[in-house]
Amino acid sequence: MAYVDPNAPSPTSGDYAQEPNAPVDQSKSFLGGQHHPWRRLFARTVDICTAGFALFLLLIFAFSATMPEQAAGFAKAIENPIIASVVLYLIWLPAEALLLSLFGTTPAKWLFGIRVAHPGGDLLNFSEALNRSFLVFIQGVGLGIPFVALFTQLFAYRRLTKTGTTLWDTSANAAVLHKKWGVFRALVCTAAVFAVLILMSALNAAGK
């Protein structure tokens, strides 16, 4: 299935849509229209709450095995949900960058039919991908701090739906490409989002 990015310059592959002469304003379209802001948000959320959380657990295990005395203090610190959120995002950043530089996607982005590359089709190198991921952490999710993230995500949503790109994609000279969804992919992605919501609710309940 072909990826479609209405604002990406025409890549070398014939599978991609050609860029229009001007950015397409989709700010008044249902769910952000062809720029797919919600698909991008849900893919990132699923990535962080699955692959990112798995890495988080591995870090805790490694910390406990190698530095048990310090691990107790670390475990105490991450009882604070804001600190835990920041740590989780920081763990995910290099992993996401590595996956984007190797494959142009991540597990959840692949599931949601999302690919990140240069407009010509070449993959980002690791430093470019890491810079992009770090800017998402700052400009997109507001350092993982809920109150800050509310404003950064609203700004990012507005910019994406009006211009077709984000500050971090512009900085990395990256184009985010989307596959057209069929019924099966839509059902699987919906199930993945609900599964993550249930997981988050269970973790929150366990922490109380």
C-alpha positions as CSV (number, residue, x, y, z in Angstrom):
1,M,0.0,0.0,0.0
2,A,1.3,3.4,-0.9
3,Y,2.3,6.1,1.6
4,V,0.7,9.5,1.0
5,D,2.1,12.8,2.2
6,P,0.4,15.8,0.7
7,N,3.3,18.1,1.6
8,A,6.3,16.0,0.9
9,P,8.3,16.7,-2.3
10,S,8.1,14.0,-4.8
11,P,10.4,11.2,-3.8
12,T,12.2,8.9,-6.2
13,S,9.6,6.1,-5.7
14,G,6.4,6.3,-7.7
15,D,4.5,5.1,-4.6
16,Y,4.5,8.6,-3.1
17,A,2.2,11.5,-3.8
18,Q,3.7,14.6,-5.3
19,E,3.8,17.8,-3.2
20,P,1.2,20.5,-4.0
21,N,2.5,24.0,-4.8
22,A,1.4,25.2,-1.4
23,P,0.8,23.6,2.0
24,V,-2.6,22.2,2.5
25,D,-4.5,23.8,5.4
26,Q,-6.5,21.0,7.1
27,S,-7.1,22.8,10.4
28,K,-10.9,22.8,9.8
29,S,-11.0,19.2,8.5
30,F,-12.3,16.3,10.6
31,L,-9.6,15.0,12.9
32,G,-6.9,17.0,11.1
33,G,-7.6,15.6,7.6
34,Q,-4.8,14.2,5.5
35,H,-2.1,15.3,7.9
36,H,-3.2,12.6,10.4
37,P,-2.3,14.3,13.7
38,W,-4.3,11.8,15.8
39,R,-2.7,8.8,14.0
40,R,0.7,10.2,14.8
41,L,-0.2,10.9,18.5
42,F,-1.7,7.4,19.0
43,A,1.3,5.7,17.3
44,R,3.7,7.6,19.6
45,T,1.6,6.8,22.7
46,V,1.5,3.1,21.8
47,D,5.3,3.1,21.1
48,I,6.1,4.7,24.5
49,C,3.7,2.6,26.5
50,T,4.8,-0.7,25.0
51,A,8.4,-0.7,23.6
52,G,9.4,2.3,25.7
53,F,7.9,0.7,28.9
54,A,9.7,-2.6,28.1
55,L,13.0,-0.7,27.9
56,F,12.1,1.1,31.2
57,L,11.6,-2.2,32.9
58,L,14.9,-3.5,31.5
59,L,16.7,-0.4,32.9
60,I,15.2,-1.0,36.3
61,F,16.2,-4.6,36.2
62,A,19.8,-3.8,35.1
63,F,20.0,-1.0,37.8
64,S,18.9,-3.4,40.5
65,A,21.3,-6.1,39.4
66,T,24.4,-3.9,39.1
67,M,23.8,-1.1,41.6
68,P,21.3,-2.4,44.2
69,E,22.0,0.5,46.7
70,Q,21.4,3.2,44.1
71,A,18.4,1.3,42.6
72,A,16.5,1.8,45.8
73,G,16.8,5.6,45.5
74,F,15.9,5.4,41.8
75,A,12.8,3.3,42.5
76,K,11.8,5.9,45.1
77,A,12.2,8.7,42.7
78,I,10.1,7.2,39.9
79,E,7.2,6.8,42.3
80,N,6.6,10.4,41.3
81,P,4.6,10.0,38.0
82,I,6.1,13.1,36.4
83,I,9.7,11.9,37.1
84,A,8.7,8.4,35.8
85,S,7.2,10.0,32.6
86,V,10.3,12.0,31.9
87,V,12.6,9.0,32.5
88,L,10.4,6.9,30.2
89,Y,10.6,9.4,27.4
90,L,14.4,9.8,27.8
91,I,14.9,6.1,27.6
92,W,12.8,5.9,24.4
93,L,14.5,8.7,22.6
94,P,17.7,6.9,21.5
95,A,15.7,3.7,20.8
96,E,13.3,5.6,18.5
97,A,16.2,7.4,16.8
98,L,18.0,4.1,16.1
99,L,14.8,2.5,14.7
100,L,14.1,5.5,12.5
101,S,17.7,5.6,11.1
102,L,17.6,1.8,10.3
103,F,14.0,1.3,9.2
104,G,12.3,4.7,8.9
105,T,9.7,3.5,11.4
106,T,9.1,2.1,14.8
107,P,6.8,-0.8,15.9
108,A,3.7,1.3,16.5
109,K,4.5,3.6,13.5
110,W,4.7,0.5,11.3
111,L,1.4,-0.7,12.7
112,F,-0.2,2.7,12.1
113,G,1.2,2.9,8.6
114,I,3.7,5.8,9.3
115,R,7.1,6.2,7.9
116,V,9.7,9.0,8.6
117,A,12.3,9.8,6.0
118,H,13.9,12.7,4.1
119,P,11.6,14.1,1.3
120,G,13.7,12.3,-1.3
121,G,13.1,9.0,0.4
122,D,16.5,8.5,2.1
123,L,16.3,7.6,5.8
124,L,17.5,10.0,8.5
125,N,20.9,9.2,9.9
126,F,21.1,8.5,13.6
127,S,22.0,12.1,14.7
128,E,19.2,13.6,12.6
129,A,16.7,11.1,14.0
130,L,18.0,11.7,17.6
131,N,17.7,15.4,17.1
132,R,14.1,15.0,15.8
133,S,13.2,12.7,18.7
134,F,14.7,15.2,21.2
135,L,12.7,18.1,19.7
136,V,9.5,16.0,19.9
137,F,10.3,15.5,23.6
138,I,10.6,19.3,24.1
139,Q,8.3,20.8,21.5
140,G,5.7,18.0,21.2
141,V,5.3,16.3,24.6
142,G,6.5,19.2,26.8
143,L,9.3,17.2,28.5
144,G,6.7,14.6,29.5
145,I,5.1,17.0,32.0
146,P,1.3,16.8,31.6
147,F,0.5,20.5,32.1
148,V,3.2,21.6,29.8
149,A,2.3,18.9,27.2
150,L,-1.2,20.3,27.0
151,F,0.1,23.5,25.5
152,T,2.9,22.1,23.3
153,Q,0.6,19.5,21.8
154,L,-2.1,22.1,21.1
155,F,0.4,24.2,19.3
156,A,1.9,21.3,17.4
157,Y,-1.6,20.2,16.4
158,R,-2.5,23.6,15.1
159,R,0.8,23.9,13.1
160,L,0.6,20.5,11.6
161,T,-3.0,20.8,10.5
162,K,-2.4,24.3,9.0
163,T,1.0,23.7,7.4
164,G,1.3,19.9,7.1
165,T,4.5,19.8,9.1
166,T,5.9,20.2,12.6
167,L,8.8,22.1,14.1
168,W,10.8,18.9,14.6
169,D,10.2,17.6,11.1
170,T,11.2,20.9,9.6
171,S,14.4,21.0,11.7
172,A,15.3,17.4,10.7
173,N,14.2,18.0,7.0
174,A,11.9,15.0,7.5
175,A,8.7,14.0,5.8
176,V,6.1,11.9,7.6
177,L,4.4,9.5,5.2
178,H,1.1,7.7,5.8
179,K,-0.3,4.5,4.3
180,K,-3.9,4.5,3.4
181,W,-5.8,2.4,6.0
182,G,-8.0,-0.6,5.2
183,V,-10.6,-1.9,7.6
184,F,-8.3,-4.5,9.1
185,R,-5.5,-2.0,9.9
186,A,-8.1,0.4,11.4
187,L,-9.5,-2.4,13.6
188,V,-6.0,-3.5,14.7
189,C,-4.9,0.1,15.5
190,T,-8.0,0.8,17.4
191,A,-7.5,-2.4,19.5
192,A,-3.9,-1.4,20.2
193,V,-5.0,2.0,21.5
194,F,-7.6,0.5,23.8
195,A,-5.1,-2.1,25.0
196,V,-2.7,0.6,25.9
197,L,-5.4,2.6,27.7
198,I,-6.3,-0.5,29.7
199,L,-2.6,-1.1,30.5
200,M,-2.1,2.5,31.7
201,S,-5.3,2.3,33.8
202,A,-4.1,-0.9,35.4
203,L,-0.6,0.6,36.1
204,N,-2.2,3.7,37.7
205,A,-4.5,1.5,39.8
206,A,-1.5,-0.6,40.9
207,G,0.5,2.5,41.9
208,K,-2.2,3.7,44.3
